[in-house]
Amino acid sequence: MRRIHLKPAEPFTSALINRTGAFNAGALEAATRIVAQVREGGDAALRQLTAQFDGVELEGLRVPQEAIDAAPGQMDPDTLEALQQAAHQVRDFHERQVQQSWLFTREDGAIVGAKVTPLDSVGIYVPGGRALYPSTVLMNALPAQVAGVERIVCATPPQADGTVDAAILAACKLAGVTEVYTVGGAQAVAALAYGTETIAPVDKVTGPGNAYVAAAKKVVSGDVGIDMIAGPSEVCVVADETADARLVAIDLMAQAEHDPLAACYLVCFSEAYADKVESAIEAHMAKSTRADITRASLDDQGLIVVVETMAQALQAVNVIAPEHLEMHVAHAMEHLGAIRNAGAIFLGEWTPEAVGDYVAGPNHTLPTGGTARYASPLSVEEFVKKSSIIAYSAEALKNDARAVMQIATHEGLWAHAASVALRCEALLREEGVPVGAADAAGRVEGAEAAGAAGDCDARPAAEGGAA
């Protein structure tokens, strides 16, 4: 791992990070072509691209419901039980995020509020390739189900025999997925976004993937919603002298084994401790079943930052803004308030990132690439939309008319101001004040000339009711 030793009071800067983006220009160009090909060719294009990239000749694209229903019985019982436990705890956490519609009535009778409505349909992408991810199904589909989304579609690459892994199908059944399709890559994102003869389009696409999936999400964004454009996964571990170097080492490796591009950061307080961790990594590596991927990640993307103080360590964390942050330090909870930028925070030696990946409850779909500076984990909120509610009473319009017309006049929007002025006219007539449309228009024109807006009091403009 690359190593940096900060001097006392020296700040960590983003220039010291060697981050790999979510995708490169080549991936974006390829994804753009693939999206266009699927939009034009539909199911035929999906079959052609699946044969090209996955080496599978598909007959049907949709997984039969009978296969989904049968999947739990085809699994190892212990793995099924673990998925059931994870589903329960993930659902319980996300149920606490549900927001209700709300209304507030002002003293003048105006009603304002927000209406929370679930999306009609979402598509979740579940990667294949180096590993299978039933946990991704749970983390994307369960918040959608909790939000009240009726149609939840899963797209995932087929296995060599054209089927979908039983654990992924079982997770789909546990999480309320309504349709499963054996299609992966950028072509799956295109199909979810725009639809084909077999796959109806969705309102939003979520879920992680490789550089081509990330690029495809960028291409379709705006035509449909997306959750985020996720880059390579990351972990940052802050470890003091109380931390067991073996645990710190294995937690770094747990992230590195995802992908050669996964980024692992260790922030510690001495060169000697950094040496201990690297020695522990070598000891663990002999037992790893993914040693090549793990070593490539740590060698090419790994970074050790040696600092003098905890303040320096936390400053480095906030600059890195990691997807996952582990605090292997004494009294870890005491430092929580100083952490501003992290997707998920794991406190104490008994909290490895793996519990967050699978069963703790909070979502494991997290902002990567430093986007934790402004972005949040996937949540129920991603699967709802909000409509503002406004209902004015006559008294409320009277109270706000002057301000509305003043701002509209300043912005040069005559009809905006007139829409209020004409209502003022109607209110004045109800109160027995003899005014006409010319008076209402005069209120607006007079406001433009005098730099002040009219109001809805019971006096004609000629009598000084408006500027």
N, C-alpha and C positions, 0 to 999 in steps of 0.2 A: 504494500500500500504506500502511496505517496505520503510524505510526512512534511508538516510545517510546524515550526516552533515560534509562537508569537512572543515578542519581547513584552516585558511588563507594561501594561496600559496600551499596548499596540492593538488596534481594532482589527477584527477579521473583516475582509471585504469580499464582495461577490466576484471580484476579479480572480480570487484564489480558487474558485470553483470551476471544475472542468465538466460542465453539464452537457449531456447529449439531449437534443430536442426530441419532441414526440415523433417527428418525421422530418425527412429531408426533401429537397426539391424533387428528387427522382421519385420518391414515394407519392408526393402530391400529384406529379404529372401522371403517374401510373393510375392512381386512384381516380383522377378526373376522367381518364379514358374508360376505366371500368364502370364508373357510375353512368357515363353516357351510353356505354354498350348495354347495360341492363335496362336503362330507360327505354332504349329503342328496341331491344330484343326480347325483353321479358323472360319468361321461363326458359326459352331456348338458350338465351345468353347465360342464365344461371347454370344450366346443365353443361354448356361448353366450358365455362370458367371453372366449374367444379372438377371437370375432367382434367383441365389444364393444370390447376394448382394443387388439387388434392388427389389426383389420380383415381378418381371414383366416377364410374358411369351411373348416374342416378336415373331411376325410373320415376318414382314419385318424389316430390319435394317435402311433402308433409308427413310427419310421423303419425301413424294411426293412433287413435285414442286408446285402443286396446293395448298397444305396446307401452304407452305411458302408464296405464292402469296396472300392467303386469310387472313393471320395472321393480317395485319394492320387493316383490317375491323372488326376484332374480339376484338380489344383492346379498352380500355377506351381512348377516343379522347385526353384527356389532357396528358395522359402518352405517347401516340404516338407523340404528338407535342413536348413533352420534349425530347424524343429520337431523333426526327428529328433535334431539336436545338443542342443537344449534338453531333450528327453525323456531322453536318455542321461545328461546331467549332473544333472538333477533326480532321476532314479531313483538314481543313484550316491550323491548326498548323503543321500537318505532311507533307503537301505539301511544307512547307518551309524547310524541311529537305532533299528534293530530291537532290541527287548529280548527276552531269553529267559526262560522260566520258570525258577525256581530254588528249591532246597530247602536248608535248613540244619539239621543235627542237633546239638542241645545235648548237653552231657556227660551229662545225665540221661536221654537217649534221646528227648526230645521232638523232633518234626520240625515245623518251621515254614517257610513259603515263600510263593511266589506263582505262580499259573498264568496265563500270558498267552494270551488267546484272541482271534482276530480277530472282529470283528462279522460277522454273517451277510450283511448288506446295507446299503448306504449310497446315498443320493441326492445328487448334486451339482447345484447350480443354476449355470447359466452364463448371464450376462446377455446381452441384445441391446440394441437401442435405439440409443444414440449411437455405439456401436462394437461390433465383434465380438471375442471374447476366447478364441481357442483356447488361449492360455497359461493361462487359468483352468481349462480341462479338465485340462491337464497337472498343475497345482499341486494340484488336488483329487483327481484319480483316481489319480495315480501313488503317493502315500503310502498310499492305500487298497489298491492292488494289492500294494505291497511288504509291507503289514501282513498280507496273506493274505485280504482280503475277497473272497468268491466272486462276489457279485452287486453290480455297480457301475452305478447308473442315472444317466443324464444327462437333465435337463430344461432346455430352452432355447427361447426364443420363436421362432416361425417367421418366415422372411422374407416379403415381400409375396406371393410366389408359393406360400407354404405349405411350402417346403423349408427345410433347414438348410444353412448355409454349409459348403462343402466342407472348409475348413480346420478347422472345429470337428469335423466328422465324422472327418477324418484324425487329429486329436488324440485323439479317442475311441478310434480303432483302435490308435494307438500306446500309449495308457495303459491298455488293458484294460477299457474300458467295455463292459458286456454288453448294455445296453438304452439307446436314445435316444428321447425323446419330444418332440414339437413343442408344448410348452406352457410359458408363461412366467408371470411375476408371482406374486402371492400365491396364485393358483390352483394353480400348479405346486407350491409348498411344501405346500399342503393335500393335493394328490394324492399326493405322496411320503410324507407323514406318515400319511395315513389310507387311501390306496388308492381305486381306482375299479374299474369292471368290467374295464378294460384294464390299469391300472397297479397292481401289487401294492405294498403299503406297505413301507417300509424301516425300518431301526432308527435311522438317524441322517441328518440333512440338513446338508450343508455348502455353502459357496459364497457369494459376495457378491451384492448386488442393490440395487435402489432402496429408497426408504423403505417401500414396500408389502411388498416381499420381507422386509426387516428386521423389519417389524411382524408379518408372518405367522410368521416364525421364533419370535418371542416368544410368539405365540398357541399354537403347537404344541409349544413346549418343555415337556418333562415327559412328554408322550405319546410323543415321540421325542427322541433326543438332537439337539443342534445344536452347531456348532463355536463360533460367536460371533455376536453381533448387530453387524454392521459398519456404521459410519456413513460419512460422506464421507471420501475418502482425504486423507492429509496428508504433508507433507514439512517437515523443519526442516533448514536449511543453516547451519552455523557456518563463517564465513569470516574469515580474518585478512588482513593486508595482502599476504601472499604469494599469495593466491588470485586467479585470473584472473576478473575481474568478468563477462566474457562467458560463462564456463562456469557460474558461479553463477547467472546470469540464466536460461540455457537450462534448467538443472536445476530451478529454481523453475517455469518454464513447463511443463516436462514433467509436473509434477504438476497444475498448474492446468488443463491442457487436458483432463483427465479429466471435469471436472464443474464447473459454476458454484459448487457448494458445497465444492469441494476447498479445503483450508486449506494455505497456504504461509507458513512462518516463516523469516525471515532473522535470524540473530544475528551481529552484526559489531561492530567496535571503533571506528568513527568515522562521523560524519555524511557526511564526504566519500566514504567507501567506499560507503555506502548510496546516495548519489547516483549513483555510477558504475554500480552494479548496476541501478538503475532506468532509467538512460539506455540500458544494454545491453538491457534488456527491451524498450524502445521500438524499438530497432534490429532486434531479432529479430522483433518483433510484425508488422512489415511483410511477413515471409515466411511467417507461420503460416497453416496451412490451417484452424485452429480458433481464430482470433483472438477471436471474440466470447465463446466459452466461457472462454478463457484470461484475457481482460481482466476478465470478470465475477468470476471466482474471485479474481484478484489485487486487484481494487478492493474487493470486498466482504468477502473472508475473509483477505486477506494482512496480515501483520504484520511489521514490521522492529523488532528490539530492539537498540538500540545500548548496548553495555556498556563498562566500563573495563578489565576483567581477564578472563582465561580462567576463573578461578574463578566469576565472575559468569555467564559464558557457559554453563558446565556446570551451574550451579545452575538457570538458565533452562531448559535442555534437560530436566533432570529434572522440572521442574514441568510443562512442556509434554507430556512423555512421548509423543513423536511416533510415528506409525506408521513412518515412514522418517526416519532421521537421516543427513545427509551431513556429514562433517568435512573441510572444505576448509582445513586449517590445516597449518602446518609440524609435522612429527613427529606426525602424527595418531595413530599407534598408541600413543604415550605417554599419551594421554588416555583410553584405553579403560577403564581401571580405574575412573575417576570417573563413567562413564556408567552410571546405574542403570536408567533408564526409557526404553526405545526398542524398537520392534518389530524393526527391522533397522537395523544400523549399517554405513554405507559409509565407508570410511577412505581419504582421499587423493584427489587431483585426478583420478586415472585410474579412479575407481570411481563412475560415475554411477548413480543409482537404477535406470536402465533395465536394467542388467545383472542386477540382482536381480529385476526384473519378469519376465525371460524365461529367461536361460540360466545364471546363476551356479550354481544348484543349490538354495540355501535357498528355502523356500517364500515366495511373495509374498502369501499370505493372512495378514494381520497384524492385530494389535489396533489399533483406531482410537479417536479421541475421548478420549485420555488413559488408556485401559484398559491400555496397556503398563506401567502401574504394577503390575499384578498378572497380566496375561495374556501368553501366548506365541504365536509363530507356529504355524500349522497344522503338524502333524507326524504321523508314523506312530502316535504314541501316541493320537491322536484316533480311530483306527480299530481299536483293540483295547480289550478290557476285562480287568480283572485280578481273579482270585479268590484270596483268601487260603487257605492250606493249613495245617492244624493237625492233628497226630497225636501224642497223648500216650502215653508209656509209663507203667506203674504207678509207677515211680520218680519220673517227672516230676510225676504227680498228687500223690504224697506231698509233693514239694517245694513245690508251689504251693497245696495245699489250704487251709492256714491263711490265706494272703492272700486267696484267692477268697472263702472264707466270711466273713472279716472285712469285706471291702468289701460283699458281698451283704447281710450283716446290717445294716451301717450304712445301706444304701439301703432296708431294709425289704422285701427280695425273698426271702421264705422259701424258695420252691422253688429259686431259684438256689443257695442255700446247701445245701439238702437234696440237690440233685443231686450235689454233691460228697460230702456226709456219707454218703450211701448207698453210694457207691463206696468210701469209706474203710471202711465196714462190711464190704464184700465182701473188700477187701484184708486186713483184720484176720482174717477167718474163714480166708482162705487161709493165714495165718500161725499158725493154731491158737488165736487169741484168741477166747474165747466172748462175742460181742456180738450184740445183736439190733437190730431196727429201732428199738425204743424208745431204745436207746443212741445210734443215729445221730441220731434226732430230738432226743434230749437234748443232743447236741453242739451242734446249731443253737440250740435254746432256751436252753441254758446260755450260748452265745456272746452271744445277744441280751441276756440278763440281766446278764452279767458284762462285756460290752464287749470280749470277745476271742473269736476263732474257734477251732474245733477243728483237729486235724490228723489225719494218717493214721499215727501211730506205733502200735506194737504193744501198746497198753494200753487197756483199757476206760475209758469216761468216768468211771465210779465210782472208778477207781483213779488218777485225775488225768491221764488221757490227753488231756483237753480241759477248757477252762475251763467 
